[in-house]
Amino acid sequence: MSDPTDNAGATRARLAQIRKAIDGIDEEILERLNRRATLALEVGQVKERQGAAFYVPGREEDLVRRLQDANPGPFPDQAIRSVWKEIISASLSLEKPLTVAYFGPQGTFTHQACLKQFGLSAQFLPVRTIADVFAAVEKGKTPYGVIPVENTTEGVVNHTLDMFLRSDLKIVAEVLLRVSHNLLSLSGRAEEVRHIYSHPQPLGQCRAWLEQHFPEVPVVDATSTAQAAKLAAEDPDAAAVASELAADLYGLRTVEARIEDNPDNFTRFLVIGREIPERGAASKTSILFAVRDAVGALYRMLQPFYECAVNLTKIESRPSKERAWQYVFFVDMEGHVDDAPVQRALSGLEPQCHFLKVLGSYPEAKLPE
């Protein structure tokens, strides 16, 4: 019979051996990270001499996808994205401090989209409205801004689409964020909730759950989920529909987690800037146009894309606000504006339009697993 003391000693010795090996790997990772950072600084110096853009979202996305494709495991693919986003974020901060405006305040889902896209090393500037995000970038206060554009449950954010009618800024990236809503309060006790705050969009995404569990409790609109959390933090009788990040920021407890009606609840965010980035491996192009009012206008609008084999992934219409019953169309398609098929399709579309504007070409985001 083996001695338990010997077995325990062997286990401790093996653990010490494994931990020593991990320590050695960690030191090697640190050495390689610093080597990478040195090369990133050299890249930044070359870009500065050439006047090239230092933030290239297509290059970042290609890098992450290449590493995921080459990953033999067991390190999870999604963790590769998270880790390398932070490595890239830290490297960019060495080249040049990156400031990003977003539809705030802190703790909103747009704030979370910023963190996902730019990492913790970026500096974030919360502003009050979507129009303020556009203004911050247009006036050179920040090089980039982040805004919500659509949700799988509640549809498009109309104010974002309307801003593109007035602005010459370009879409340089998109972010897809799985959105999970929580009911939060100071005490975390459902019986103490007398009213609920939140923004109309998340309230719409949780409507059925709230009607089932709090049918008699009045719901009050807030300008954002973060403001709702702030109001709940100041009122022991209130709760807020907001994110986990907001709970941490405002010291709230969870009454109920994941109260969204649709478990596959995603919001799409856009990163806006001044220039269309260079092509990546998987690009998407967005355009805005108004067609001439004539018989067969819709058919002629779609025909060039069919003939050029360009796949449309989204069509959205909005009133032009210039004439009654005149509409503008927002279209997303696969491919970059520099691709020959996309150029031919746009050339075929333009004669049918009152105006045509390319909103941007950017890396196509993948749905998180």
C-alpha distance (Angstrom), angle and dihedral (degrees) to the residues before:
residue distance angle dihedral
M1 . . .
S2 3.79 . .
D3 3.78 120.3 .
P4 3.89 110.8 -111.7
T5 3.79 88.1 -146.8
D6 3.81 90.2 59.2
N7 3.83 91.2 48.9
A8 3.81 92.0 50.4
G9 3.79 90.7 48.4
A10 3.81 91.5 50.0
T11 3.81 90.3 49.8
R12 3.82 92.0 51.1
A13 3.78 90.8 47.9
R14 3.81 91.8 50.5
L15 3.82 91.9 48.0
A16 3.80 90.2 50.4
Q17 3.80 89.5 50.4
I18 3.83 92.7 49.9
R19 3.80 92.8 46.1
K20 3.79 90.7 50.3
A21 3.81 89.1 52.6
I22 3.84 90.4 49.3
D23 3.82 90.4 49.5
G24 3.78 89.3 53.0
I25 3.80 91.8 49.9
D26 3.83 91.0 48.0
E27 3.80 90.2 53.1
E28 3.81 89.6 49.0
I29 3.83 90.4 49.8
L30 3.81 89.9 50.7
E31 3.80 91.2 50.3
R32 3.82 91.2 49.3
L33 3.82 91.8 46.7
N34 3.78 90.8 54.7
R35 3.81 90.4 47.3
R36 3.80 88.7 51.1
A37 3.80 90.7 48.3
T38 3.81 90.2 53.1
L39 3.81 90.6 52.8
A40 3.82 90.2 46.2
L41 3.81 89.1 55.3
E42 3.81 89.3 52.4
V43 3.81 89.7 50.4
G44 3.79 89.3 51.5
Q45 3.81 91.7 52.0
V46 3.82 91.7 50.3
K47 3.82 91.1 47.8
E48 3.80 90.9 50.1
R49 3.82 92.1 52.1
Q50 3.80 90.6 48.6
G51 3.80 95.1 42.2
A52 3.82 89.5 -123.4
A53 3.81 125.1 155.3
F54 3.80 111.4 -92.6
Y55 3.83 93.8 -156.6
V56 3.82 110.7 64.7
P57 3.82 109.3 171.1
G58 3.82 93.5 -176.2
R59 3.80 91.3 57.2
E60 3.81 90.7 48.5
E61 3.80 93.1 50.2
D62 3.81 93.0 46.4
L63 3.82 89.8 51.1
V64 3.81 93.8 51.1
R65 3.82 93.8 46.0
R66 3.82 91.9 47.3
L67 3.80 90.6 53.1
Q68 3.81 91.6 46.6
D69 3.82 90.7 50.6
A70 3.83 90.6 49.7
N71 3.82 94.3 45.3
P72 3.84 111.2 116.2
G73 3.83 92.7 -173.7
P74 2.94 162.2 -157.5
F75 3.84 85.9 142.6
P76 3.85 103.2 85.7
D77 3.82 119.3 -110.8
Q78 3.81 94.5 -131.9
A79 3.81 89.9 53.5
I80 3.81 88.7 54.6
R81 3.80 87.9 59.8
S82 3.81 92.3 49.6
V83 3.81 94.8 45.6
W84 3.79 96.3 46.3
K85 3.80 92.9 44.7
E86 3.80 87.5 59.9
I87 3.81 92.3 45.2
I88 3.81 90.2 51.2
S89 3.81 91.0 44.8
A90 3.81 91.8 52.7
S91 3.81 91.3 46.1
L92 3.80 92.1 50.9
S93 3.80 90.2 50.6
L94 3.83 87.8 58.9
E95 3.82 91.4 52.2
K96 3.79 96.2 45.5
P97 3.83 134.7 -23.9
L98 3.81 106.5 -98.8
T99 3.80 117.9 -147.1
V100 3.80 120.9 -170.7
A101 3.81 126.8 -170.1
Y102 3.79 117.7 -146.8
F103 3.80 141.7 176.9
G104 3.80 97.4 -92.4
P105 2.92 175.6 129.4
Q106 3.82 111.6 -175.7
G107 3.77 114.7 -82.5
T108 3.81 98.0 37.2
F109 3.78 122.2 125.7
T110 3.81 88.0 -110.4
H111 3.81 86.8 59.6
Q112 3.81 88.4 52.8
A113 3.82 90.0 49.8
C114 3.83 88.6 53.6
L115 3.79 91.3 52.8
K116 3.79 91.3 47.9
Q117 3.82 93.7 50.1
F118 3.81 102.5 36.3
G119 3.82 105.0 23.1
L120 3.78 131.0 -136.2
S121 3.81 95.7 -63.2
A122 3.81 94.0 68.1
Q123 3.80 121.7 90.5
F124 3.81 115.1 -122.6
L125 3.79 127.1 -151.7
P126 3.83 114.4 -161.6
V127 3.82 115.2 -152.0
R128 3.80 131.3 -174.4
T129 3.80 103.6 -117.3
I130 3.79 142.6 20.5
A131 3.81 87.9 -112.4
D132 3.82 88.5 56.3
V133 3.82 90.0 55.6
F134 3.81 90.3 54.9
A135 3.81 90.5 45.7
A136 3.82 93.0 50.9
V137 3.81 91.0 55.5
E138 3.81 95.9 39.3
K139 3.81 91.7 52.4
G140 3.81 93.3 46.9
K141 3.79 94.9 -113.2
T142 3.81 88.8 127.3
P143 3.82 130.7 6.7
Y144 3.81 93.9 -134.8
G145 3.78 141.1 27.3
V146 3.81 134.9 -167.0
I147 3.81 123.8 -142.6
P148 3.83 135.8 168.5
V149 3.80 115.7 -113.2
E150 3.81 108.8 171.9
N151 3.79 145.8 -4.0
T152 3.80 127.7 -150.5
T153 3.82 91.1 -128.0
E154 3.80 105.7 34.0
G155 3.82 100.1 30.1
V156 3.80 128.1 -139.8
V157 3.79 128.7 0.0
N158 3.80 97.4 -124.2
H159 3.79 95.6 -162.3
T160 3.81 90.5 59.5
L161 3.82 91.8 52.7
D162 3.80 91.4 46.5
M163 3.81 91.2 52.8
F164 3.81 90.6 60.2
L165 3.80 88.4 60.1
R166 3.81 88.8 63.6
S167 3.80 102.7 31.8
D168 3.80 133.5 73.4
L169 3.80 93.1 -155.9
K170 3.79 118.3 123.2
I171 3.80 134.1 -132.3
V172 3.81 106.9 -115.7
A173 3.83 100.8 172.1
E174 3.79 143.2 -2.9
V175 3.80 130.3 -139.9
L176 3.81 125.6 -156.3
L177 3.79 112.5 -157.4
R178 3.79 126.7 -174.0
V179 3.80 102.7 -131.7
S180 3.78 119.3 -148.0
H181 3.80 119.0 179.0
N182 3.79 126.5 -152.6
L183 3.77 132.6 -166.5
L184 3.81 105.4 -127.6
S185 3.79 135.3 -174.7
L186 3.79 140.5 158.0
S187 3.81 94.2 -101.0
G188 3.81 100.3 29.4
R189 3.84 89.4 -135.2
A190 3.80 118.0 129.7
E191 3.82 94.4 -153.4
E192 3.82 91.1 63.5
V193 3.82 95.4 56.4
R194 3.83 111.2 110.9
H195 3.83 99.4 162.5
I196 3.81 136.8 7.7
Y197 3.80 128.7 -139.0
S198 3.78 128.6 -158.1
H199 3.79 146.5 125.5
P200 3.86 115.4 -81.3
Q201 3.84 92.9 -114.7
P202 3.84 97.2 59.1
L203 3.80 90.3 37.8
G204 3.79 87.2 58.4
Q205 3.79 90.0 49.6
C206 3.83 90.8 53.9
R207 3.81 99.3 35.4
A208 3.83 98.6 117.5
W209 3.83 93.6 45.8
L210 3.81 92.7 49.6
E211 3.82 92.6 47.3
Q212 3.80 90.2 51.2
H213 3.82 99.0 45.1
F214 3.84 104.0 26.7
P215 3.84 104.6 24.3
E216 3.83 94.8 150.7
V217 3.81 98.0 41.6
P218 3.83 114.8 100.9
V219 3.79 116.6 -123.3
V220 3.81 117.6 -142.3
D221 3.82 124.6 -160.2
A222 3.81 119.0 -122.5
T223 3.80 128.7 -172.3
S224 3.83 91.0 -114.9
T225 3.79 141.6 -6.7
A226 3.80 88.4 -103.4
Q227 3.81 92.1 54.9
A228 3.81 87.8 48.4
A229 3.81 89.6 54.1
K230 3.81 90.4 48.2
L231 3.82 90.9 51.8
A232 3.81 91.0 48.6
A233 3.80 90.1 50.2
E234 3.83 88.5 57.5
D235 3.83 96.3 45.6
P236 3.84 122.9 56.2
D237 3.83 90.2 -161.9
A238 3.80 93.8 55.6
A239 3.77 136.4 82.8
A240 3.79 130.7 -167.8
V241 3.77 134.9 -146.8
A242 3.80 100.9 -135.0
S243 3.79 146.3 121.6
E244 3.80 133.2 -73.8
L245 3.80 87.5 -110.4
A246 3.81 89.7 57.7
A247 3.80 89.9 49.7
D248 3.80 90.3 55.2
L249 3.81 93.7 45.4
Y250 3.81 96.0 48.5
G251 3.82 101.2 33.9
L252 3.81 97.7 -113.8
R253 3.79 131.1 153.1
T254 3.77 127.1 -135.1
V255 3.80 117.1 -103.9
E256 3.80 91.0 177.2
A257 3.81 131.0 -9.9
R258 3.83 128.8 -141.5
I259 3.80 98.0 14.9
E260 3.82 95.5 160.2
D261 3.82 112.4 125.4
N262 3.82 93.6 -135.1
P263 3.82 114.7 52.8
D264 3.83 89.3 -158.0
N265 3.79 92.3 60.8
F266 3.81 112.1 154.3
T267 3.78 132.8 169.6
R268 3.78 122.6 -157.1
F269 3.80 118.1 -143.7
L270 3.80 129.0 -169.3
V271 3.79 128.3 -143.2
I272 3.81 110.1 -145.7
G273 3.80 128.0 -160.2
R274 3.79 141.9 147.0
E275 3.82 102.8 -92.1
I276 3.80 135.8 46.2
P277 3.83 106.4 -115.9
E278 3.79 122.7 -125.6
R279 3.76 119.3 -88.7
G280 3.79 121.7 -78.1
A281 3.79 129.9 -165.7
A282 3.82 94.0 -89.3
S283 3.80 113.8 28.2
K284 3.78 135.5 174.7
T285 3.82 127.0 -159.7
S286 3.81 127.0 -153.6
I287 3.80 124.4 -160.9
L288 3.79 137.4 -179.5
F289 3.82 124.1 -152.7
A290 3.79 145.9 151.5
V291 3.81 119.4 -137.9
R292 3.79 127.0 -143.5
D293 3.80 113.6 -100.9
A294 3.80 103.5 -109.9
V295 3.79 141.4 122.3
G296 3.80 109.9 -75.8
A297 3.81 94.0 14.0
L298 3.82 93.6 137.8
Y299 3.81 91.8 48.9
R300 3.81 92.3 49.9
M301 3.81 89.6 46.9
L302 3.81 92.5 57.6
Q303 3.81 98.4 36.7
P304 3.85 98.2 79.4
F305 3.81 91.4 54.3
Y306 3.81 91.4 50.2
E307 3.78 93.0 47.3
C308 3.82 92.0 48.9
A309 3.83 93.7 44.2
V310 3.82 92.7 -121.5
N311 3.80 112.0 154.6
L312 3.82 115.6 -135.2
T313 3.80 113.2 -148.2
K314 3.82 99.3 -177.8
I315 3.82 140.9 14.5
E316 3.80 120.5 -172.8
S317 3.82 128.4 171.8
R318 3.80 130.1 -154.3
P319 3.81 133.0 179.6
S320 3.82 109.7 -96.0
K321 3.84 91.6 -136.0
E322 3.81 88.1 -142.4
R323 3.80 101.3 83.0
A324 3.82 132.3 14.3
W325 3.81 113.4 -95.2
Q326 3.80 93.4 4.9
Y327 3.80 113.8 129.5
V328 3.77 138.5 -164.8
F329 3.79 123.1 -149.0
F330 3.80 129.7 -138.7
V331 3.80 112.4 -158.0
D332 3.81 131.9 -176.3
M333 3.80 119.9 -162.0
E334 3.78 138.9 175.4
G335 3.80 115.8 -100.6
H336 3.80 139.8 40.6
V337 3.79 124.4 -76.4
D338 3.82 88.2 -117.6
D339 3.84 91.7 58.9
A340 3.80 113.0 106.4
P341 3.86 95.9 -128.8
V342 3.81 91.3 51.4
Q343 3.81 91.7 47.5
R344 3.82 91.5 50.2
A345 3.81 91.5 48.4
L346 3.81 92.2 50.5
S347 3.81 91.0 46.9
G348 3.81 88.6 53.5
L349 3.80 92.4 47.4
E350 3.81 99.3 46.4
P351 3.86 97.6 73.7
Q352 3.82 88.9 57.7
C353 3.83 93.2 54.9
H354 3.77 138.8 86.1
F355 3.79 84.4 -150.0
L356 3.80 138.1 -12.3
K357 3.80 126.1 -158.3
V358 3.80 128.1 -176.1
L359 3.80 105.4 -140.5
G360 3.79 95.2 -170.0
S361 3.79 150.5 -61.6
Y362 3.78 115.5 -122.6
P363 3.82 144.7 152.0
E364 3.79 112.6 -65.5
A365 3.81 109.9 -120.9
K366 3.79 120.3 -133.5
L367 3.79 122.1 -135.4
P368 3.81 109.6 -102.6
E369 3.79 113.3 -110.5
